[in-house]
Amino acid sequence: MKKTLLATAIAGALGASAAAQAATVYNQDGTQLDIYGNIQIAYKSIETGSYNDDGRITGADSEDELFDNGSTVGFSGQHIINPGLTGYFKAEFEHRADEEKIGNGLGNGDQAYLGLKGNFGDARLGSWDPLIDDWVQDPISNNEYFDNTDSTRDLGGLYGYASSSRIDREGDKFQYMSPVWAGLQFAIGTQYKGDAEWDGSNADFNVDGYENNGDSNASFFGGLKYAVGAFSVAAVYDDLNNYKLQNTTTGDYSEAKAYGVTAQYTIDTLRLAAKVENTDMKVDGEDGDIMRYAIGARYGYALSDNFAGDIYGSYQYVDADKEVALATNRGAVNSNGDYAGDDNFNEFILGATYNISPAMYTFVEGAMYGRSHDVGDGVAVGAVYSF
């Protein structure tokens, strides 16, 4: 799952099944502690690219495996400080359910944060999903495995990685989210990276031939949301100011900013959403945009008491300026170092879930991304048990 906070149960609330509830292990004198989690095991077959030493794609082969899809154990708690103020925390840890014996146990963190909430709103500090992910991207494709590409993928491409797995958009954040006033809500925050983060041994933020800013820096992100009845609209801006690279030979900069707007409407168990998103980029001094236009739908079906689940799909058109298209189509560079791939792409994702019980379901998904050598295209099928 893209999310591990029982996201499918949340999305499935549009359907017929009930969400498995976290277990409350302590609740006394205003203090509560819950434990929750899931086991996710799936099979996938994906067109996987082969790259040479220069990062150019040389071909692709279909590769398959049985894999863990984000199995999680989570803890959450809160304490009522006074009637208008509550302190809280959440911590999630992932493990490899498919190869638990040779894995690292609860070796990978997911989200972890603490905060205060009350009549004033909500203030938190720690690691969690980007605001643009929650408010703009998820209504289109918060799926089990496949996801439409977005600015995080572009940032990974800017750094030269075939994926975005090493880009830290979740950590070192502070955020304030307002209460809802007559349907209107806003959020503002920052990601702070101190100069110790850019130590030469920290390869996550360094790229061969480029230097990061190397100084303490605070980025800015913010968003505005409005909801009335079954309709809502949200807009988010993120300056991504911690990820600015300078070419050590030419002195040119590579950087990005992200912003987007999503509107959604629900009719009974049907949710419809539409999105416009832009990654405003600079690659070695060349400016350009990667525009995305997407629609998504999720329908909760219940043919009988024992046959229910969700059907969902999304389509996204990606229109990239040639100067920056390599960020979303990594590897499509010719022997002269020039980008030689397409500058527009059609992405399709289709999936369905079937609820075995309120706590267990299966899923099947397929995706086509339109990238060079069909990289990323594939199918996945799996099962999830949530507790």
C-alpha positions in Angstrom: 0.0 0.0 0.0 1.1 3.5 -0.7 0.0 4.4 2.9 0.3 2.2 5.9 -2.2 3.9 8.2 -4.9 1.4 7.2 -5.4 3.6 4.2 -7.4 1.1 2.3 -9.8 0.9 5.2 -10.2 4.6 5.1 -10.7 4.7 1.3 -12.9 1.6 1.6 -15.2 3.5 3.9 -16.7 4.6 0.5 -17.6 0.9 0.0 -19.4 -1.6 2.1 -16.7 -3.0 4.4 -15.9 -1.8 7.8 -12.4 -0.8 8.9 -10.4 -3.0 11.3 -9.9 -1.0 14.5 -6.7 -0.4 16.3 -6.4 -2.2 19.7 -6.5 0.1 22.7 -4.1 -1.3 25.2 -4.4 1.5 27.8 -7.1 4.2 28.4 -7.1 5.8 31.8 -7.0 9.2 33.3 -7.0 10.9 29.9 -4.2 8.9 28.5 -4.7 6.4 25.6 -2.3 4.0 23.8 -3.3 2.1 20.6 -1.5 -0.6 18.6 -2.4 -1.2 15.0 -0.8 -2.6 11.8 -1.1 -4.9 8.8 0.5 -7.7 6.9 0.8 -7.1 3.1 2.2 -9.7 0.8 1.9 -9.4 -3.0 3.2 -10.6 -6.3 4.3 -8.3 -9.1 5.6 -8.5 -12.6 7.2 -5.2 -13.8 9.0 -4.0 -16.9 12.4 -3.1 -15.3 15.0 -0.9 -17.0 18.6 -1.8 -17.5 21.0 1.2 -17.3 24.7 1.6 -18.3 27.3 3.5 -16.3 26.2 6.8 -17.7 22.6 6.3 -16.5 21.3 5.7 -20.1 18.6 3.0 -20.5 19.7 0.1 -22.6 16.6 -2.0 -22.5 14.0 -3.5 -20.2 12.9 -6.9 -19.1 9.9 -8.2 -17.3 10.9 -9.1 -13.7 8.6 -10.7 -11.1 8.8 -11.5 -7.4 6.8 -12.2 -4.3 7.3 -9.2 -2.1 6.3 -7.3 1.0 4.1 -4.3 0.1 4.6 -2.3 3.2 3.7 -4.4 6.2 3.5 -2.2 9.3 3.3 -2.1 13.0 2.1 1.2 14.5 1.7 2.8 17.8 -0.4 5.9 18.6 -1.2 7.7 21.8 -2.7 10.8 23.2 -3.0 12.6 26.6 -5.6 15.2 27.4 -3.7 18.0 29.0 -6.8 20.1 29.6 -10.3 20.2 28.0 -9.0 22.3 25.0 -5.5 20.8 24.5 -4.3 17.3 23.7 -0.8 16.0 23.2 -0.4 13.1 20.8 2.2 10.9 19.0 2.3 8.3 16.2 5.1 6.0 15.2 5.1 3.4 12.4 7.7 0.7 11.6 7.8 -1.5 8.5 9.0 -5.1 8.2 9.4 -7.6 5.3 6.7 -10.1 5.8 7.7 -12.1 2.7 11.2 -12.8 4.0 10.9 -12.1 7.7 13.5 -14.7 8.7 16.3 -13.0 6.8 14.9 -9.4 7.1 15.8 -6.8 9.7 12.6 -7.1 11.7 11.1 -3.7 12.3 14.0 -2.3 10.6 12.5 0.6 8.6 10.6 3.6 9.9 7.6 5.0 8.1 5.9 7.9 9.9 6.8 9.2 13.3 5.6 12.5 14.9 4.4 14.2 18.0 2.1 17.2 18.4 -0.5 19.3 20.1 -4.1 19.7 19.0 -7.1 21.6 20.3 -9.4 24.5 19.6 -6.4 26.4 18.0 -5.8 23.7 15.4 -3.0 21.1 15.1 0.8 21.6 15.4 3.1 18.6 14.8 6.8 17.9 14.4 8.5 14.8 12.9 8.1 12.7 9.7 5.0 12.1 7.7 3.7 12.3 4.1 4.0 15.6 2.2 1.0 17.9 2.3 0.8 17.9 -1.5 0.6 14.1 -1.3 -2.3 14.1 1.1 -4.4 16.9 -0.3 -3.6 16.9 -4.1 -2.2 13.5 -5.2 -4.0 10.9 -3.0 -7.6 11.7 -4.2 -6.4 10.6 -7.7 -4.5 7.4 -7.0 -4.0 6.3 -3.4 -3.7 2.7 -4.5 -2.2 -0.5 -3.2 1.0 -0.7 -5.3 0.9 1.4 -8.5 0.7 5.2 -8.3 0.6 8.0 -10.9 3.9 9.9 -11.1 4.3 13.2 -9.3 6.7 15.8 -8.2 8.5 13.4 -5.8 9.3 11.2 -8.8 10.6 14.3 -10.7 12.8 15.2 -7.7 14.2 11.8 -7.7 14.9 12.1 -11.5 16.6 15.5 -10.9 18.9 13.8 -8.4 19.7 11.1 -11.0 17.9 8.2 -9.4 15.6 5.9 -11.3 13.1 6.2 -8.5 12.5 8.7 -5.7 13.1 6.3 -2.8 16.2 8.2 -1.5 14.6 11.7 -1.5 13.5 12.7 2.0 10.4 14.8 1.6 8.9 13.5 4.8 11.5 14.1 7.5 12.5 17.0 9.7 9.2 18.9 9.3 7.0 21.2 11.4 3.4 21.9 10.3 0.5 23.9 11.6 -3.0 23.0 10.4 -5.9 25.3 11.3 -9.4 24.3 12.5 -12.1 24.2 9.9 -14.0 27.5 9.6 -17.2 27.3 7.6 -15.6 24.6 5.4 -12.3 26.5 5.0 -8.9 25.1 6.3 -5.3 26.0 5.8 -1.9 24.4 6.6 1.6 25.8 6.6 4.9 24.2 7.4 8.6 23.9 6.8 11.3 21.2 6.4 14.5 22.2 8.1 17.8 20.7 7.1 20.8 21.8 9.2 24.3 22.0 7.9 25.1 18.7 9.6 22.7 17.0 7.2 25.0 17.8 4.2 28.1 16.1 5.6 30.2 14.6 2.8 29.4 11.0 4.0 25.7 11.6 3.5 25.2 10.3 -0.1 21.4 10.9 0.1 21.8 14.5 -0.7 24.9 14.5 -2.9 25.2 13.6 -6.6 28.4 13.0 -8.6 29.4 16.3 -10.3 27.0 18.4 -8.2 27.0 20.0 -4.7 24.0 20.7 -2.5 23.7 24.1 -0.8 25.5 22.7 2.2 24.1 25.3 4.6 21.3 25.2 7.2 18.0 25.8 5.3 14.3 25.9 6.0 11.9 25.2 3.1 8.2 26.3 2.9 5.0 24.5 2.1 1.4 25.5 2.5 -2.1 24.7 1.4 -5.7 25.8 1.4 -8.7 23.5 1.4 -12.4 24.2 1.1 -15.3 21.8 1.5 -19.0 22.2 1.1 -21.4 19.2 1.2 -20.0 16.4 -1.0 -17.6 18.8 -2.9 -14.0 19.8 -1.8 -11.1 21.6 -3.5 -7.5 21.9 -2.3 -4.4 23.7 -3.4 -0.8 23.2 -2.2 2.6 24.8 -2.9 6.0 23.4 -1.9 9.2 25.3 -2.7 11.4 22.1 -2.2 14.2 24.5 -1.3 16.3 21.9 0.4 17.0 20.2 -2.9 19.0 22.6 -4.9 22.1 21.3 -6.8 24.9 23.2 -8.4 27.0 21.7 -11.2 30.6 21.7 -10.0 31.9 22.2 -13.5 29.5 24.8 -15.1 28.1 26.4 -11.9 24.6 25.9 -13.3 21.8 25.1 -10.8 19.2 22.3 -10.8 16.1 22.7 -8.6 12.3 22.3 -8.5 9.1 23.7 -7.0 5.8 21.9 -6.9 2.2 23.1 -6.8 -1.2 21.6 -7.6 -5.0 21.8 -7.3 -7.4 18.9 -6.9 -11.2 18.9 -6.7 -13.3 15.9 -5.7 -16.9 15.1 -5.4 -18.7 12.1 -3.8 -22.0 10.5 -4.8 -23.0 7.8 -2.4 -20.1 5.3 -2.7 -18.6 6.9 -5.8 -15.7 9.4 -5.5 -14.6 11.5 -8.5 -11.5 13.6 -8.6 -9.6 15.8 -11.0 -6.1 17.3 -10.6 -3.8 19.8 -12.2 -0.2 19.7 -10.9 3.1 21.3 -12.0 6.7 20.6 -11.2 8.5 23.9 -12.1 12.1 22.7 -12.7 15.5 23.9 -13.7 18.0 21.3 -14.9 21.6 22.5 -15.4 20.3 26.0 -15.9 17.5 25.1 -18.3 14.0 26.0 -17.2 10.9 24.0 -17.9 7.7 22.6 -16.5 6.3 19.1 -16.1 2.5 19.6 -16.1 0.1 16.8 -15.1 -3.6 16.6 -15.7 -5.4 13.7 -14.1 -8.8 12.2 -13.3 -9.5 9.4 -10.9 -12.5 7.5 -9.6 -13.2 5.0 -6.8 -16.5 3.1 -6.4 -17.4 1.0 -3.5 -19.5 -2.0 -4.6 -21.6 -4.3 -2.5 -23.3 -7.0 -4.7 -24.2 -9.0 -1.5 -23.3 -9.2 2.1 -20.4 -11.5 1.1 -19.3 -9.8 -2.1 -18.0 -6.3 -1.7 -14.9 -4.1 -2.3 -13.7 -1.2 -4.4 -13.2 -0.6 -8.1 -10.9 2.2 -9.0 -8.8 3.8 -11.8 -7.0 6.9 -12.9 -5.7 8.5 -16.0 -2.9 11.1 -16.1 -1.5 13.1 -19.0 2.0 14.3 -18.4 3.2 17.2 -20.6 6.9 17.9 -20.0 9.1 20.6 -21.6 12.0 19.0 -23.4 14.5 20.8 -21.3 13.4 19.0 -18.1 11.7 15.8 -19.4 14.5 13.6 -18.3 13.4 14.1 -14.7 10.2 12.1 -15.4 11.7 9.7 -18.0 15.1 8.9 -16.5 17.6 7.2 -18.8 16.2 8.4 -22.2 19.5 10.1 -23.0 21.5 9.5 -26.1 25.3 8.8 -26.3 26.0 12.5 -26.6 24.3 13.2 -23.3 21.2 14.8 -24.9 17.6 13.9 -24.0 16.2 11.7 -26.7 12.9 10.6 -25.2 9.3 11.7 -25.5 8.0 14.9 -23.8 4.4 13.7 -23.1 3.1 10.5 -21.6 -0.2 8.8 -20.9 -0.5 7.0 -17.6 -3.3 4.4 -16.9 -4.0 2.6 -13.6 -6.8 0.2 -13.0 -7.5 -1.9 -9.9 -10.0 -3.7 -7.7 -10.3 -5.0 -4.2 -12.4 -7.8 -2.7 -13.2 -7.9 1.0 -12.8 -11.3 2.5 -13.8 -9.9 5.9 -13.8 -6.5 7.7 -10.1 -7.0 8.4 -8.9 -8.8 5.3 -9.0 -8.2 1.5 -7.3 -9.0 -1.7 -6.4 -6.7 -4.7 -5.3 -6.7 -8.3 -3.8 -3.8 -10.2 -2.3 -3.0 -13.6 -0.5 0.1 -14.8 0.9 1.6 -18.0 3.1 4.7 -17.9 4.2 5.3 -21.5 7.9 5.6 -20.6 10.9 4.5 -22.7 11.0 0.7 -23.2 7.7 0.5 -21.2 9.6 0.9 -18.0 7.3 0.6 -14.9 4.4 -1.1 -16.7 3.1 -4.2 -15.0 0.6 -6.0 -12.8 0.3 -6.7 -9.1 -1.9 -8.9 -7.0 -1.9 -9.3 -3.3 -3.6 -9.7 0.1 -3.8 -7.6 3.2 -4.7 -8.4 6.8 -5.2 -5.3 9.0 -5.4 -5.2 12.8 
